[in-house]
Amino acid sequence: MDIRANDPKRKSWVDVPSGSDFPIQNLPFGIFSAANNEKRIGVALGEKVIDLAGLSQLGYLTDLNVEHSVFLSDQLNGLIQLGKSTTRALRNRISDLFAADNNELKGNAEHVKAVLHNQSDIKLHMPIQVGDYTDFYSSKEHATNVGTMFRDPDNALLPNWLHIPVGYHGRASSIVASGTPIHRPKGQQKPKEDEPPVFGPCKLLDFELEMAFVTYPGKEMGDSISTSEAEDHIFGMCLFNDWSARDIQKWEYVPLGPFLAKNFASSISPWIVTLDALEPFKVQGPEQDPKPLPYLNYEGNKSYDIALEVGILPENSEETVVCNSNFKYMYWNMAQQLAHHTVNGCNIKAGDMLASGTISGPTKDSFGSMLELSWKGTQPLTLKDGSERKFIQDGDTVIMRGHAEKNGVKIGFGEVSTKVLPTK
């Protein structure tokens, strides 16, 4: 099926401000509520939100054979369950309806009023009921930096790292949408090697700049998804802040890996940008040496050129951008991650979320965590208000943004913004 919604020449009869994250070539999906309505599925277009339940009720989506109740859901899982051909057809239909040369909807002012809301007037919600969540560790620069800091700089990468996309199964219940504040976690730490552990609030709270992808239904348990099939099982992507308590993690992670240091919160952007919308931004990924085993080999470009940034906003102050990175730096791409995740027969469900791991680039300003930016606290960052940061303080808001841009078309993700509150 063609993806005509990606046509770079297409314009909308809805006003889209210059530089908007949400031109007609994007059309990301999310869950919103307006003043007089329950939660339902919406699509972002410029500064508007398109009410898909309203479009369905008025008969504009009849040919798609999607039950009206799907659009009235408080999560996207039911829509995602219908598969890629359905969501692609839906996105194409929305694009057609809002194209500048289409009068089908534009010519009915009453219908337009019923289905378009100002983003400033609505509330966005958690878009997915996350069934299972997996976190990878797929940035070579990040893994090298961490290995250099905590182990042997000459052997920063563990022996398996260049052979498999390392990952672990994380906590789904504590993934929250942008705008949801989090409390500083507490737990055991061991600040002095020659003394017993202590208990208290985390002192080394950190962000991790990541992206996550959301899956369509997979195969039956026991079957595997190949790298060539992977994109058919990926619905879309969002920004992902995988909060980390570095001091808790250092004490607990041997031998089973992160636990309380990671399960207290992860934050996501509320709009899910479809993989279809990102198709024009595919690029060649980093050279992989040694060559991976056959099941991890792939053809074509599987990486995506998505510019990313992180800002820190202290209370009663202004934001300082502390990181500029790019998703294209990832050593292991999404197709390889999904192929590896399922090679043992693990089944994937609609609405599962798989995160990239911290996205660090080759230069210091592209490091995707405070651990790296401050080099384990030895090189504090100075913010615009003159204050210093080794790690994140109470009252700080961490803001992540991302977009892809090519041939005059910008596909953005909005932002994920999270304020840190004191420990309960």
Phi and psi in degrees as a GROMACS rama.xvg file:
@    title "Ramachandran Plot"
@    xaxis  label "Phi"
@    yaxis  label "Psi"
@TYPE xy
-72.0245  156.353  ASP-2
-112.424  68.2654  ILE-3
-66.17  -18.7988  ARG-4
-63.1721  -16.5559  ALA-5
-86.9944  -3.48592  ASN-6
-51.9728  113.545  ASP-7
-66.7579  -16.6134  PRO-8
-87.6515  -11.7578  LYS-9
-71.0514  135.141  ARG-10
-118.446  161.184  LYS-11
-111.655  151.49  SER-12
-78.1652  -10.3908  TRP-13
-84.1356  132.253  VAL-14
-64.9657  124.34  ASP-15
-118.266  111.941  VAL-16
-58.5097  148.257  PRO-17
-58.7549  133.876  SER-18
83.9996  3.57794  GLY-19
-62.0418  146.206  SER-20
-71.2692  -16.4735  ASP-21
-124.9  62.5115  PHE-22
-72.3856  177  PRO-23
-65.7511  -18.0821  ILE-24
-78.714  -6.46719  GLN-25
-97.073  -75.0969  ASN-26
56.4173  58.3615  LEU-27
-75.8819  157.507  PRO-28
-104.087  145.048  PHE-29
-158.164  -178.207  GLY-30
-116.034  129.229  ILE-31
-137.249  164.598  PHE-32
-136.342  137.718  SER-33
-100.868  178.312  ALA-34
-56.3211  -40.5485  ALA-35
-110.452  13.1454  ASN-36
-126.712  154.16  ASN-37
-75.6723  172.684  GLU-38
-58.7946  144.073  LYS-39
-160.156  171.855  ARG-40
-82.731  133.733  ILE-41
-131.496  165.845  GLY-42
-130.034  134.322  VAL-43
-84.0736  134.805  ALA-44
-144.135  108.184  LEU-45
59.8215  -127.058  GLY-46
-98.5521  15.8726  GLU-47
-111.658  161.992  LYS-48
-122.18  128.516  VAL-49
-89.3322  125.032  ILE-50
-85.6052  104.444  ASP-51
-69.8898  -30.8258  LEU-52
-64.1718  -38.7001  ALA-53
-64.7807  -44.5707  GLY-54
-59.5035  -42.0313  LEU-55
-64.7587  -46.1076  SER-56
-62.4291  -33.3368  GLN-57
-85.3329  0.835365  LEU-58
90.3754  11.2846  GLY-59
-82.2768  -11.6108  TYR-60
-117.848  16.8257  LEU-61
-57.757  -41.2249  THR-62
-68.0152  -11.3736  ASP-63
-82.8275  -14.4115  LEU-64
56.9267  42.5088  ASN-65
-108.975  127.342  VAL-66
-59.5063  138.36  GLU-67
-55.7949  -34.7149  HIS-68
-62.0469  -26.382  SER-69
-59.8173  -40.2738  VAL-70
-76.958  -14.579  PHE-71
-91.3394  6.11424  LEU-72
-74.2824  156.311  SER-73
-93.7785  12.1596  ASP-74
-154.348  160.995  GLN-75
-83.8357  -5.94059  LEU-76
-56.2069  -41.631  ASN-77
-63.4212  -39.0788  GLY-78
-67.2166  -44.7157  LEU-79
-62.369  -34.5363  ILE-80
-58.504  -24.9736  GLN-81
-74.6698  -14.3317  LEU-82
96.7934  171.545  GLY-83
-68.8618  -38.2837  LYS-84
-62.6434  -35.7682  SER-85
-72.7288  -47.0803  THR-86
-68.5295  -31.7945  THR-87
-66.9561  -43.4587  ARG-88
-63.7166  -38.4296  ALA-89
-64.2178  -46.241  LEU-90
-63.8039  -40.1464  ARG-91
-61.4752  -42.3894  ASN-92
-64.9671  -42.8755  ARG-93
-61.7709  -42.3709  ILE-94
-60.7125  -42.6694  SER-95
-62.5466  -45.4217  ASP-96
-62.4038  -33.389  LEU-97
-103.398  9.05469  PHE-98
-70.9029  145.552  ALA-99
-58.4471  -31.5159  ALA-100
-93.1907  12.1344  ASP-101
-111.624  118.372  ASN-102
-96.7031  2.77985  ASN-103
-56.0161  -47.5191  GLU-104
-98.4756  -40.5811  LEU-105
-54.6866  -32.8665  LYS-106
-77.5031  -3.50789  GLY-107
-116.869  94.5751  ASN-108
-59.8079  -35.7443  ALA-109
-65.9837  -40.591  GLU-110
-68.2706  -40.5636  HIS-111
-58.6387  -44.8903  VAL-112
-62.5687  -34.0729  LYS-113
-73.8336  -28.738  ALA-114
-108.788  -7.53461  VAL-115
-112.428  129.02  LEU-116
-122.014  148.197  HIS-117
-73.002  134.208  ASN-118
-59.118  -29.4812  GLN-119
-69.7129  -15.8268  SER-120
-101.095  -4.23742  ASP-121
-116.177  167.896  ILE-122
-116.794  133.602  LYS-123
-94.5765  149.013  LEU-124
-128.943  173.475  HIS-125
-56.3113  120.16  MET-126
-79.3266  -23.0504  PRO-127
-126.265  140.685  ILE-128
-88.1468  100.156  GLN-129
-71.3746  117.9  VAL-130
-77.5679  -57.324  GLY-131
-134.174  147.907  ASP-132
-129.606  129.198  TYR-133
-122.751  136.845  THR-134
-115.949  125.682  ASP-135
-96.9298  179.623  PHE-136
-142.241  66.5861  TYR-137
-111.837  7.55075  SER-138
-96.5182  118.171  SER-139
-63.7585  -39.3492  LYS-140
-64.3303  -42.4684  GLU-141
-65.3687  -47.3229  HIS-142
-62.3986  -36.1907  ALA-143
-68.415  -43.0174  THR-144
-61.111  -47.3923  ASN-145
-65.3026  -42.71  VAL-146
-63.177  -35.3186  GLY-147
-67.2028  -40.9375  THR-148
-69.4688  -40.0017  MET-149
-107.93  -11.4219  PHE-150
-131.757  -136.176  ARG-151
-96.1297  117.996  ASP-152
-55.6059  -28.5684  PRO-153
-79.6042  -14.9972  ASP-154
-134.58  53.1766  ASN-155
-64.8542  -38.571  ALA-156
-88.143  132.859  LEU-157
-66.8621  156.981  LEU-158
-56.6227  -28.0703  PRO-159
-85.714  -14.1758  ASN-160
-61.7708  -39.2081  TRP-161
-81.7113  1.88243  LEU-162
-113.667  -25.1447  HIS-163
-139.652  147.286  ILE-164
-73.081  98.9695  PRO-165
-66.0744  136.632  VAL-166
-156.181  172.63  GLY-167
-147.945  158.515  TYR-168
-87.0038  122.84  HIS-169
-109.59  -174.667  GLY-170
-89.1561  124.559  ARG-171
-86.9025  -29.0355  ALA-172
-67.8404  -22.8778  SER-173
-101.544  15.1166  SER-174
-82.2192  124.715  ILE-175
-128.288  160.489  VAL-176
-83.1047  158.858  ALA-177
-49.5825  141.802  SER-178
94.2289  -13.8805  GLY-179
-85.6551  114.47  THR-180
-69.1072  155.208  PRO-181
-123.001  154.391  ILE-182
-97.0539  141.083  HIS-183
-55.9528  129.434  ARG-184
-76.0287  163.145  PRO-185
-128.386  158.788  LYS-186
171.211  -170.625  GLY-187
-80.0079  141.175  GLN-188
-139.03  159.363  GLN-189
-132.976  78.6927  LYS-190
-67.4472  -25.843  PRO-191
-122.23  125.716  LYS-192
-60.4556  -33.2031  GLU-193
-96.0946  13.2057  ASP-194
-128.902  158.225  GLU-195
-63.7842  162.888  PRO-196
-67.6567  158.668  PRO-197
-121.287  164.014  VAL-198
-121.284  137.719  PHE-199
167.537  -174.359  GLY-200
-61.5024  143.716  PRO-201
-57.6467  134.253  CYS-202
-101.881  -15.3046  LYS-203
-122.843  62.0125  LEU-204
-77.3576  134.658  LEU-205
-135.993  153.121  ASP-206
-95.8995  160.984  PHE-207
-133.006  119.095  GLU-208
-74.7517  112.327  LEU-209
-138.353  168.674  GLU-210
-124.398  154.413  MET-211
-130.214  150.321  ALA-212
-117.724  149.706  PHE-213
-109.836  135.719  VAL-214
-97.1885  148.927  THR-215
-76.394  175.663  TYR-216
-57.3804  143.63  PRO-217
-96.8986  -146.584  GLY-218
-102.132  176.292  LYS-219
-66.3716  152.113  GLU-220
-56.2196  130.228  MET-221
107.576  -22.9258  GLY-222
-95.6326  161.176  ASP-223
-120.177  153.649  SER-224
-103.193  125.621  ILE-225
-83.3872  167.339  SER-226
-63.1017  -30.661  THR-227
-74.981  -21.9446  SER-228
-95.5922  -13.8084  GLU-229
-57.3839  -43.446  ALA-230
-65.7742  -24.0521  GLU-231
-71.6192  -13.0487  ASP-232
-110.691  11.3878  HIS-233
-115.683  117.53  ILE-234
-76.4365  -52.1669  PHE-235
-175.394  -171.978  GLY-236
-133.724  157.673  MET-237
-144.251  167.151  CYS-238
-76.4165  149.067  LEU-239
-142.981  118.636  PHE-240
-103.913  106.61  ASN-241
-95.3266  87.159  ASP-242
-55.5336  143.589  TRP-243
-138.778  135.961  SER-244
-102.025  96.4443  ALA-245
-64.2833  -38.0087  ARG-246
-72.5614  -36.0919  ASP-247
-67.0708  -41.3606  ILE-248
-64.4622  -40.2055  GLN-249
-59.8583  -35.8096  LYS-250
-82.3573  -30.8393  TRP-251
-99.8896  -18.1045  GLU-252
-74.4139  -19.07  TYR-253
-92.0366  126.727  VAL-254
-104.477  -3.11716  PRO-255
-103.77  0.758253  LEU-256
94.7268  -168.364  GLY-257
-62.6005  145.533  PRO-258
-140.478  -96.5781  PHE-259
-65.7564  -21.962  LEU-260
-70.3355  -15.1412  ALA-261
-126.292  -20.9919  LYS-262
-88.1653  2.42571  ASN-263
-79.1882  -26.5442  PHE-264
-175.762  142.253  ALA-265
-136.209  144.341  SER-266
-120.361  138.179  SER-267
-125.904  155.838  ILE-268
-74.0203  147.816  SER-269
-80.7452  -15.4  PRO-270
-98.8418  130.571  TRP-271
-98.0972  112.13  ILE-272
-84.3392  124.214  VAL-273
-66.5186  150.935  THR-274
-63.8094  -30.317  LEU-275
-58.1699  -44.3225  ASP-276
-65.4482  -25.2711  ALA-277
-90.3332  -4.15921  LEU-278
-51.5615  -42.6051  GLU-279
-68.3216  -9.15218  PRO-280
-107.327  17.3306  PHE-281
-68.3498  140.823  LYS-282
-140.205  166.798  VAL-283
-71.5032  137.594  GLN-284
-86.2907  177.49  GLY-285
-61.0688  150.583  PRO-286
-65.6834  134.478  GLU-287
-105.698  114.848  GLN-288
-137.841  118.376  ASP-289
-72.7013  161.531  PRO-290
-63.5051  132.277  LYS-291
-65.0358  164.29  PRO-292
-61.3019  157.358  LEU-293
-51.7582  -38.4915  PRO-294
-68.4472  -13.9903  TYR-295
-100.499  -3.51623  LEU-296
-71.9263  153.904  ASN-297
-150.477  163.729  TYR-298
-116.182  147.755  GLU-299
80.2897  -173.338  GLY-300
-90.4583  127.957  ASN-301
-121.739  0.34919  LYS-302
-97.8452  163.463  SER-303
-132.012  135.343  TYR-304
-86.2374  92.5501  ASP-305
-125.317  111.481  ILE-306
-74.5024  137.464  ALA-307
-130.598  147.469  LEU-308
-144.443  155.151  GLU-309
-128.673  132.326  VAL-310
-121.745  149.966  GLY-311
-113.962  125.661  ILE-312
-117.107  101.056  LEU-313
-69.2965  160.58  PRO-314
-60.8484  137.621  GLU-315
56.2812  38.315  ASN-316
-144.874  -162.804  SER-317
-117.084  160.067  GLU-318
-77.0977  141.728  GLU-319
-118.488  122.736  THR-320
-77.1132  122.858  VAL-321
-110.853  -10.047  VAL-322
-148.544  134.572  CYS-323
-128.754  111.544  ASN-324
-129.439  -167.552  SER-325
-156.633  137.523  ASN-326
-62.4819  -23.0955  PHE-327
-66.9118  -14.016  LYS-328
-73.6392  -13.7736  TYR-329
-59.4226  129.23  MET-330
-72.1226  -46.2365  TYR-331
-100.554  124.173  TRP-332
-87.4272  174.323  ASN-333
-63.6227  -37.8142  MET-334
-62.4789  -40.5957  ALA-335
-69.3485  -38.8857  GLN-336
-61.571  -45.7052  GLN-337
-69.7171  -37.9301  LEU-338
-63.3096  -42.3605  ALA-339
-68.7274  -40.0309  HIS-340
-59.2149  -34.0266  HIS-341
-106.009  -0.147827  THR-342
-64.7583  -23.9653  VAL-343
-90.3648  5.58983  ASN-344
95.25  7.31735  GLY-345
-63.6075  132.039  CYS-346
-90.2074  141.894  ASN-347
-109.544  139.885  ILE-348
-115.604  161.456  LYS-349
-62.3142  125.752  ALA-350
95.4286  2.48635  GLY-351
-67.624  150.308  ASP-352
-124.454  128.627  MET-353
-123.446  119.535  LEU-354
-98.2965  151.529  ALA-355
-73.599  -26.8568  SER-356
90.6017  162.758  GLY-357
-55.9044  133.066  THR-358
-102.507  99.5684  ILE-359
-111.501  145.826  SER-360
-103.859  -168.679  GLY-361
-81.4235  -13.6718  PRO-362
-113.776  158.555  THR-363
-59.409  -37.2751  LYS-364
-71.9221  -6.5577  ASP-365
-105.032  6.30701  SER-366
-70.0739  135.656  PHE-367
-96.9709  24.1779  GLY-368
-156.956  156.939  SER-369
-67.0555  -31.3848  MET-370
-52.1703  -42.3124  LEU-371
-83.9978  -44.0809  GLU-372
-59.8059  -38.3725  LEU-373
-98.4691  4.71481  SER-374
45.6691  66.2442  TRP-375
61.661  30.1774  LYS-376
86.8889  1.71588  GLY-377
-87.0051  -14.3308  THR-378
-132.448  77.4002  GLN-379
-58.0231  148.285  PRO-380
-91.5282  141.409  LEU-381
-100.255  123.791  THR-382
-88.1624  171.662  LEU-383
-61.4501  -29.3225  LYS-384
-84.0966  4.73685  ASP-385
91.6537  -11.429  GLY-386
-75.918  159.646  SER-387
-111.728  151.892  GLU-388
-135.245  125.796  ARG-389
-96.0349  -40.3024  LYS-390
-140.449  -173.931  PHE-391
-84.1685  134.727  ILE-392
-102.316  159.593  GLN-393
-57.5941  139.375  ASP-394
91.1328  -17.2487  GLY-395
-71.3455  142.467  ASP-396
-111.41  125.617  THR-397
-99.7788  127.888  VAL-398
-122.819  125.525  ILE-399
-115.604  138.664  MET-400
-133.89  158.255  ARG-401
-158.931  149.044  GLY-402
-159.879  155.254  HIS-403
-113.022  143.671  ALA-404
-145.304  132.686  GLU-405
-165.13  136.906  LYS-406
52.5155  39.9045  ASN-407
80.0514  2.90563  GLY-408
-110.65  127.421  VAL-409
-114.244  122.382  LYS-410
-109.707  109.71  ILE-411
-109.22  165.154  GLY-412
-109.877  3.41049  PHE-413
72.3517  -134.795  GLY-414
-150.918  160.771  GLU-415
-119.374  116.931  VAL-416
-122.291  126.48  SER-417
-139.063  126.401  THR-418
-94.9839  139.771  LYS-419
-96.1987  122.59  VAL-420
-102.064  159.794  LEU-421
-62.6376  161.37  PRO-422
-58.7165  138.108  THR-423
